[in-house]
Amino acid sequence: MWRRLWSTIPSPLTDGRLLVALDDFINPKTGRKIFGCSHIFDHAAKANQSKYPWAQNVVFVGLLKRIKGRWACLPLAHRFYLPKKAIASKLENMNISGIATSFHTKLEQAAQMIIQLAHHFAGVPVMVVCDSWFGNNGLFKPLRKQIGASVHLLSRLRSNTVLYTMPPNGKSKKSGRPQKYGNRLGTCAEIAARTKTLASSHRVFLYGHYREVMVATKLVMLKTLKCPVRVVWVFRKTQWIALFSTDLNLSIEQIIEYYGARWKIESGFKEIKQDIGSSKSQTRNAHAVINHINFSMMAATVTWIYGARLVNIPERRHKVRGRNSFAFSDLRHIIAKAALSEDFDTVCRNHHKSLKKAFINTLLRMVA
């Protein structure tokens, strides 16, 4: 079903690339025997919340795509992260009937999903957009091994990451293997302090608006990935961030815009958990839990596909200052309105439907 759904996405490429967003999220639950639940660390927990809630941990892959002038994240695949200690303890809620449960790290699960997507969209360059936790050689190395040079990484650098110049050209007079790295430039923080005065202004489409940002860039070698990368420092009033891309053909504007679009994966988590209702489900059986989250993600993807196929740009029902683009709830409202119209039966006609089933079907459409 997922493969069929992937094939129905209209124009999935952005600038000739498949932009894939990668992250993980937690799904808090209350039942003790719900499949996949354990005490997971929540780095975003507030002061009055537990840092280790009882929740499911899901590794998520989505497609970043511009729909009617705004960025959106379409769910493509997921994996339940089952902690090694919980599997070793042979807890009942870690087992799937008929399937042997084995431990896989988040990086391994992410690599499996991205490789599967790359094989489905064969011959298309894949750009993985992720945060600094996933943006390392633990993900990049298996992807390059299975997919090749057509896969690239766009992520954020830590402030203490050490950068090096490109290796010198030509043969060295010294014996031994050629140099793989040039001279040490310093950490990201040290280079940011030196290059802040050299930053130039660039106009970038970021968070729904065109903005002027101060940027400095440099082509360097990164030992954590063992390859050349383009680093872009984005300066604010008192802060800065360093982004890097293994695709050296990307422009400064594309690097900043694509990484800014990564925030839509956080909006996608909210759409799946709250708007679709994945967090409200208290199903316990492993197959029921897996089926429910699969259909929740499919419903979100179908909703965005429906929005991409609309002729006109949807209007925002609830006006918010500074936000002119439509929201996910606006698309759901349009779909519900279309499902309740009299023309709906002409599209999905069933001559053998009883009156009772027709009434139940109407109620289900109203809930949708």
Steps between C-alpha positions, in 0.01 A plus 500: 500500500784740581665441163171568322460820703855614418421463129194729527694801634492765225844643410688366805833661398627843603763648267562149363553350847296288737504698826461256788456628856614274784431519873341306785212580736338356811135402531400507871257228616334396826453123463781285639463224240489716187742376236829687468465704821788556738647783705646723227706811566318815386750780433210745445331431836383806693577571864174343620531192276687173543824473303440127457133461401337166419483527124569349160809622315452520122768567236329698225581575135300755301511674163564876500297654220364844417121486465321809373786728605564354846723220626344180629627167634328192358550184715670223302615235748564431867657247738433437870822534698507219757769553770761229535442463875126453450556231236758323719254505791247318274217736584163403357442838334820462294384191310317468168320169458659293226804732464831469681582832669858619457674821602581767242644842569320811380771560241458146364122541482535836326745357246265209422208734426703743287652213298150365438387842377807537278426166334137602440598837349782344298744730323405805706750687724399478868567784745454403867421801720547430871623649826850458640412177685437311175746700286810284545687211342282243679227591251705632208735201462234225454302728267801562276580128506152395386388796286826652380601860434141602416412533870595814692468635852384843615528557871626725777850505649577508869694801626803287603533318165851544358533597132797461265606653170490303177801269443784648291502422128789321332745243626656545841874472553441301818481122485180319585137544396378837369346745743126461547459822699661840488586732786287531810267801473354476850160425646171630360477753783853631439442539124162667561666763719760572229260510202210693651631832369539347151140380478289616207124548464288242314126496426355162602148356505480398865196414713250622241666836424798635311754619756839667495758291687871555566701204377863385472602182320810284454594172328672276759584140587302328773665210681171371641377430144844463335399715203488865387195702604371852452446672835265797529503718812172688551535796737222654705524795739667311784505138377614292204455152356724298267341287227683260272421315178687219329342615171745768390268610217241640740488878524506689829130586462406136438693374804331749733152455349514119506620488859236757598238276337613219732292663773190371316583153628416630849167626366452155345538339843223724634274420204542124551471501879233766560314579177479139377488356854792260528578611857140436611500136394544256790515178297734249660548216255815542288322452166222742600755764607703462180188510280365809677816707463538383138150619414549822697809582294330394177206728581738795545677422171170462311383834641811678365468322164140624484621853573766478227234399246264789582463760227482801731703583808291426814411795721597508863186464713652627824706810435831528683714810493807449283371177344331517163543142378236233561531239774459122515164544675375706204560205267321266741203738504486504118514118485225466764283748313549310174422167670170633635389645167238332282754448221711270719278198425549548126873443551481217757174331407385173658166370370493209746532714813221455755329793669669418831844488339427824315415670832818368666705607196355852529598517867853385420531763230385768747766386748763510224 
